[in-house]
């Protein structure tokens, strides 16, 4: 019997590090690209005998559009030859506006890619410069139009909230621009200032300021309302989509379906284990493939319960209480009743979800619930 999975492919190459970025990515290492491609295919080979059906594929980074498009084509061809790639598979490539031209986008389409995710972050040039992006707003708009011209009917953009010096007006300008472009899916992520990044140091030194918590929440609520009024369904705390354009790949993460991650620093959830590849590029390229090179953890029953709550409550539809065993549900019940009474959670049928008020304090809700396990 075939096992259904999602596949994540990490492409850790970038032209330049953004000022906020602490992701695993490397600048100026395209000389390793051929070896990296071969390593990806060797990783995939470890699963050839597992009778897998691949339901979604996501090329993330780094900047997948920074490297030669043949990498995308080669990986997808290997998947088709050695696994079952579902007829309706969602296949996404992350792109940056400066590296995704019409030729590259057209090639992606010919490989079977059917979803493009563009890292716009902002349609305000001063904000883009502050966070170290290489493109400006005109280039971002051009990239969206090129993706449409290449035939893509499913386009997502990433926008960022909490950029230093961002105002309600500038955030609304970015969202209105995305809406006007007819974007199908919008991710609105809160900027996290990671210690050691240039942007973190700028904020710590007082060179730039971030909005206070109340202002930040007001901006988020206003953005959610604007997107809803424009036909975008919020289905996860940071993600909004026109009907039928929800990211099936990301949903697989949040509902804990099995997924395999390949590439430097890629993570997997597979057959009850979580594991990850080495983060150092040289170690990934030169070390062992498979179990000997991966950090692995077999998940306990408690781990599964905690993950189900932590990930599931990010989604607007929440978690299905029927998926918990009686003992765990009995432990949770007093806490759930307290949260419902406080208006932070709601029970709809057998599902528990965070309310609008609850999403503002979601971390504390999750801590309250999982502390009973």
PLY file of the C-alpha trace (Angstrom):
ply
format ascii 1.0
element vertex 373
property float x
property float y
property float z
element edge 372
property int vertex1
property int vertex2
end_header
0.00 0.00 0.00
1.36 3.40 -1.00
2.23 5.91 1.73
1.34 9.57 1.10
3.92 12.22 1.96
4.90 15.81 1.31
8.41 16.60 0.09
10.45 19.64 1.10
13.64 20.51 -0.79
15.98 23.03 0.83
18.02 25.17 -1.58
20.47 27.06 0.66
21.94 29.48 -1.87
21.48 33.25 -1.72
22.89 36.22 -3.55
23.02 38.18 -0.29
21.83 37.69 3.28
18.90 39.91 4.25
19.37 41.98 7.41
16.83 39.93 9.39
17.79 36.47 8.16
19.14 33.69 10.37
18.01 30.86 8.06
20.55 28.31 6.87
21.77 29.84 3.62
25.09 30.48 1.92
26.34 33.34 -0.25
28.82 32.80 -3.06
28.84 28.99 -2.91
27.29 28.21 -6.29
30.49 26.27 -7.05
29.00 23.45 -4.95
25.70 23.35 -6.85
26.45 20.26 -8.94
27.55 18.32 -5.86
24.49 19.58 -3.99
22.15 18.35 -6.74
23.76 14.89 -6.62
23.42 14.83 -2.84
19.71 15.64 -3.04
19.13 12.73 -5.39
21.16 10.40 -3.14
18.94 11.41 -0.23
15.83 10.67 -2.21
17.26 7.27 -3.14
17.00 6.22 0.52
13.20 6.21 0.16
12.92 4.33 -3.17
11.66 1.12 -1.59
9.04 2.82 0.60
6.26 2.95 -2.02
5.60 6.67 -1.65
2.99 8.90 -3.22
4.13 12.52 -3.17
1.16 14.85 -2.64
2.99 18.18 -2.40
6.49 19.43 -3.18
7.99 22.66 -1.86
11.35 24.11 -2.92
12.38 26.57 -0.20
15.52 28.30 0.91
17.64 30.19 0.79
16.60 31.35 -2.65
15.63 28.52 -5.02
15.30 30.99 -7.90
18.94 32.05 -7.38
20.28 28.79 -8.80
20.02 27.31 -12.29
16.48 26.13 -12.91
17.72 22.69 -13.94
18.02 21.80 -10.24
14.25 22.03 -9.90
13.70 20.03 -13.07
16.16 17.30 -12.09
14.61 16.73 -8.66
11.08 16.61 -10.05
12.14 14.21 -12.79
13.71 11.91 -10.20
10.51 12.01 -8.13
8.42 11.07 -11.18
10.72 8.19 -12.09
11.05 6.68 -8.62
7.83 7.55 -6.75
4.22 8.29 -7.55
3.74 12.01 -8.03
0.04 12.61 -7.49
-1.85 13.91 -10.53
-3.07 16.87 -8.50
0.21 17.42 -6.64
0.83 20.99 -5.47
4.39 21.92 -6.51
5.75 25.22 -5.18
8.96 27.12 -5.81
9.97 30.07 -3.63
11.26 32.99 -5.67
12.85 36.37 -5.09
11.86 39.16 -7.48
15.47 39.82 -8.53
16.19 36.26 -9.62
12.92 35.01 -11.12
12.72 36.29 -14.69
10.16 35.23 -17.28
12.43 32.55 -18.78
13.08 30.90 -15.43
9.41 31.04 -14.49
8.42 29.56 -17.86
10.93 26.75 -17.34
9.47 26.03 -13.90
6.04 25.75 -15.49
7.37 23.28 -18.06
8.76 21.12 -15.23
5.28 20.84 -13.71
5.61 23.53 -11.03
2.12 24.95 -10.48
2.54 27.34 -7.56
4.95 30.25 -7.12
5.67 31.87 -3.75
7.31 35.28 -4.08
9.27 36.80 -1.20
8.06 40.37 -1.53
8.00 41.33 2.21
6.90 44.90 1.42
5.80 47.08 -1.47
7.43 50.10 0.19
10.93 50.84 -1.07
12.22 52.38 2.17
11.18 49.27 4.13
12.78 46.96 1.58
16.05 48.89 1.80
15.98 48.82 5.60
15.63 45.02 5.79
18.27 44.45 3.12
16.18 43.18 0.25
17.73 43.40 -3.22
14.53 44.34 -5.06
12.30 47.39 -5.02
8.51 47.52 -5.28
8.52 47.89 -9.08
10.63 44.73 -9.40
8.23 42.85 -7.11
5.24 43.90 -9.20
7.10 42.90 -12.38
7.81 39.45 -10.91
4.12 38.87 -10.14
3.16 39.89 -13.67
5.88 37.65 -15.14
4.55 34.68 -13.14
1.07 35.29 -14.58
2.54 35.63 -18.07
4.34 32.30 -17.59
0.97 30.68 -16.94
0.84 30.41 -13.15
-2.69 30.45 -11.77
-1.62 30.04 -8.14
0.65 32.83 -6.89
1.48 33.53 -3.26
3.38 36.47 -1.82
5.04 36.83 1.55
4.51 40.14 3.33
6.08 41.17 6.60
4.54 42.94 9.58
6.64 44.54 12.30
9.36 46.01 10.09
11.07 48.84 12.02
9.51 52.22 11.13
6.54 50.49 9.46
3.27 52.38 9.88
-0.34 51.35 9.57
-0.46 53.25 6.28
2.62 51.57 4.82
1.42 48.09 5.80
-1.99 48.78 4.27
-0.27 49.99 1.09
1.55 46.66 0.79
-1.62 44.66 1.35
-3.68 46.80 -1.04
-1.00 46.39 -3.71
-1.05 42.61 -3.34
-4.85 42.57 -3.54
-4.83 44.81 -6.62
-2.39 42.42 -8.32
-4.91 39.60 -7.88
-2.62 37.53 -5.66
-4.21 34.18 -4.75
-2.50 33.60 -1.39
-0.95 36.06 1.04
1.29 35.15 3.97
1.59 37.96 6.51
4.46 37.06 8.82
5.50 38.95 11.93
9.14 39.94 11.79
11.16 38.13 14.45
14.32 39.93 15.45
16.94 37.20 15.68
19.95 37.91 17.87
23.12 38.48 15.89
21.44 39.70 12.71
22.16 43.23 11.44
18.54 44.29 11.95
18.57 43.07 15.56
21.69 45.12 16.21
20.11 48.20 14.62
17.09 47.92 16.92
19.20 47.20 20.02
21.41 50.24 19.33
18.37 52.48 18.91
19.04 53.30 15.26
15.54 52.15 14.34
12.40 51.45 16.36
9.74 48.77 16.17
6.08 49.32 16.98
4.90 48.69 20.53
2.75 45.62 21.20
-0.60 47.45 21.13
0.19 49.12 17.80
1.44 45.85 16.37
-1.80 44.06 17.34
-3.91 46.89 15.90
-2.06 46.62 12.61
-2.55 42.87 12.53
-6.29 43.08 13.25
-6.78 45.77 10.63
-4.86 43.71 8.08
-6.96 40.62 8.84
-10.16 42.62 8.36
-8.97 44.18 5.11
-8.03 40.79 3.69
-11.31 39.22 4.76
-13.27 42.07 3.16
-11.33 41.47 -0.04
-12.20 37.77 -0.26
-9.20 36.21 1.47
-10.02 33.51 4.02
-7.72 33.41 7.02
-7.03 29.72 7.53
-3.92 30.00 9.74
-2.62 32.70 12.02
-0.35 34.18 9.32
-1.95 32.89 6.10
-4.83 34.09 3.95
-6.14 32.67 0.68
-8.88 32.94 -1.86
-11.14 29.91 -1.71
-9.29 26.81 -2.90
-5.83 28.41 -2.80
-4.77 27.42 0.72
-1.21 26.05 0.85
-1.69 22.28 0.95
1.99 21.78 1.71
1.96 23.97 4.81
-1.30 22.43 5.99
0.48 19.06 5.92
2.92 20.44 8.50
0.20 21.82 10.75
-1.87 18.64 10.80
1.25 16.47 11.23
1.09 14.45 8.04
4.33 12.68 7.14
6.80 14.76 5.20
10.35 14.19 4.02
12.84 17.04 3.92
15.99 16.80 1.83
18.91 19.18 1.65
21.12 21.04 4.07
19.24 21.68 7.37
16.02 20.10 6.07
13.67 18.56 8.65
11.40 15.51 8.35
8.49 13.88 10.17
8.36 10.30 8.97
7.19 7.04 10.51
6.95 8.53 13.99
10.38 10.15 13.95
11.55 13.72 13.57
14.98 14.14 12.06
17.12 16.76 10.38
20.09 16.99 8.04
23.35 18.75 8.95
23.20 22.54 8.80
26.80 23.02 7.64
27.02 22.87 3.85
30.35 21.02 3.76
29.13 18.46 6.29
26.00 17.86 4.23
27.98 17.47 1.02
30.73 15.24 2.39
29.19 13.28 5.26
27.15 10.10 5.35
23.71 9.99 3.75
20.77 8.86 5.84
20.57 7.89 9.49
24.28 8.26 10.20
24.24 11.94 9.28
20.92 12.97 10.80
19.81 14.13 14.20
16.88 11.80 14.99
14.20 11.66 17.67
11.51 9.02 18.11
8.38 10.83 19.26
6.69 9.73 22.46
2.93 9.75 22.97
3.28 13.01 24.91
5.35 14.55 22.10
2.59 13.78 19.62
-0.08 15.29 21.88
1.92 18.48 22.40
2.68 18.86 18.70
-0.95 18.30 17.79
-1.97 21.18 20.06
0.91 23.52 19.16
0.55 23.13 15.41
-3.18 22.58 15.13
-4.24 25.63 17.09
-2.38 27.84 14.61
-5.13 26.97 12.14
-8.49 28.75 12.31
-10.34 25.44 12.31
-8.27 24.32 15.29
-7.91 20.75 16.50
-10.30 17.81 16.47
-10.80 16.71 20.06
-11.86 13.27 18.81
-8.23 12.67 17.82
-7.21 12.56 21.50
-7.49 9.45 23.65
-9.91 9.54 26.59
-7.19 9.87 29.24
-5.58 12.86 27.52
-8.94 14.51 26.85
-9.95 14.15 30.50
-6.69 15.84 31.52
-7.33 18.70 29.10
-11.00 19.29 29.88
-10.70 21.63 32.93
-8.20 23.83 31.10
-10.30 23.89 27.94
-13.40 24.86 29.90
-11.47 27.71 31.51
-10.22 28.98 28.13
-13.70 28.76 26.59
-15.24 30.63 29.53
-12.59 33.35 29.15
-13.49 33.76 25.48
-10.05 32.70 24.30
-11.16 29.43 22.71
-14.39 28.15 21.22
-15.73 24.66 20.71
-17.48 24.07 17.38
-18.78 20.52 17.16
-15.84 18.34 18.10
-13.23 20.97 17.22
-11.47 23.42 19.51
-10.20 26.66 17.98
-8.73 29.90 19.25
-10.99 32.94 19.02
-9.81 36.25 17.57
-8.86 37.34 21.12
-7.21 34.00 21.70
-4.98 34.27 18.65
-3.38 37.34 20.24
-2.22 35.22 23.18
-1.91 31.89 21.38
1.44 30.96 22.90
0.08 31.21 26.43
-3.02 29.18 25.48
-0.81 26.42 24.09
1.35 26.42 27.22
-1.75 26.13 29.41
-3.07 23.16 27.47
0.11 21.13 27.02
1.13 21.61 30.66
-1.47 18.96 31.60
0.24 16.18 29.65
0 1
1 2
2 3
3 4
4 5
5 6
6 7
7 8
8 9
9 10
10 11
11 12
12 13
13 14
14 15
15 16
16 17
17 18
18 19
19 20
20 21
21 22
22 23
23 24
24 25
25 26
26 27
27 28
28 29
29 30
30 31
31 32
32 33
33 34
34 35
35 36
36 37
37 38
38 39
39 40
40 41
41 42
42 43
43 44
44 45
45 46
46 47
47 48
48 49
49 50
50 51
51 52
52 53
53 54
54 55
55 56
56 57
57 58
58 59
59 60
60 61
61 62
62 63
63 64
64 65
65 66
66 67
67 68
68 69
69 70
70 71
71 72
72 73
73 74
74 75
75 76
76 77
77 78
78 79
79 80
80 81
81 82
82 83
83 84
84 85
85 86
86 87
87 88
88 89
89 90
90 91
91 92
92 93
93 94
94 95
95 96
96 97
97 98
98 99
99 100
100 101
101 102
102 103
103 104
104 105
105 106
106 107
107 108
108 109
109 110
110 111
111 112
112 113
113 114
114 115
115 116
116 117
117 118
118 119
119 120
120 121
121 122
122 123
123 124
124 125
125 126
126 127
127 128
128 129
129 130
130 131
131 132
132 133
133 134
134 135
135 136
136 137
137 138
138 139
139 140
140 141
141 142
142 143
143 144
144 145
145 146
146 147
147 148
148 149
149 150
150 151
151 152
152 153
153 154
154 155
155 156
156 157
157 158
158 159
159 160
160 161
161 162
162 163
163 164
164 165
165 166
166 167
167 168
168 169
169 170
170 171
171 172
172 173
173 174
174 175
175 176
176 177
177 178
178 179
179 180
180 181
181 182
182 183
183 184
184 185
185 186
186 187
187 188
188 189
189 190
190 191
191 192
192 193
193 194
194 195
195 196
196 197
197 198
198 199
199 200
200 201
201 202
202 203
203 204
204 205
205 206
206 207
207 208
208 209
209 210
210 211
211 212
212 213
213 214
214 215
215 216
216 217
217 218
218 219
219 220
220 221
221 222
222 223
223 224
224 225
225 226
226 227
227 228
228 229
229 230
230 231
231 232
232 233
233 234
234 235
235 236
236 237
237 238
238 239
239 240
240 241
241 242
242 243
243 244
244 245
245 246
246 247
247 248
248 249
249 250
250 251
251 252
252 253
253 254
254 255
255 256
256 257
257 258
258 259
259 260
260 261
261 262
262 263
263 264
264 265
265 266
266 267
267 268
268 269
269 270
270 271
271 272
272 273
273 274
274 275
275 276
276 277
277 278
278 279
279 280
280 281
281 282
282 283
283 284
284 285
285 286
286 287
287 288
288 289
289 290
290 291
291 292
292 293
293 294
294 295
295 296
296 297
297 298
298 299
299 300
300 301
301 302
302 303
303 304
304 305
305 306
306 307
307 308
308 309
309 310
310 311
311 312
312 313
313 314
314 315
315 316
316 317
317 318
318 319
319 320
320 321
321 322
322 323
323 324
324 325
325 326
326 327
327 328
328 329
329 330
330 331
331 332
332 333
333 334
334 335
335 336
336 337
337 338
338 339
339 340
340 341
341 342
342 343
343 344
344 345
345 346
346 347
347 348
348 349
349 350
350 351
351 352
352 353
353 354
354 355
355 356
356 357
357 358
358 359
359 360
360 361
361 362
362 363
363 364
364 365
365 366
366 367
367 368
368 369
369 370
370 371
371 372
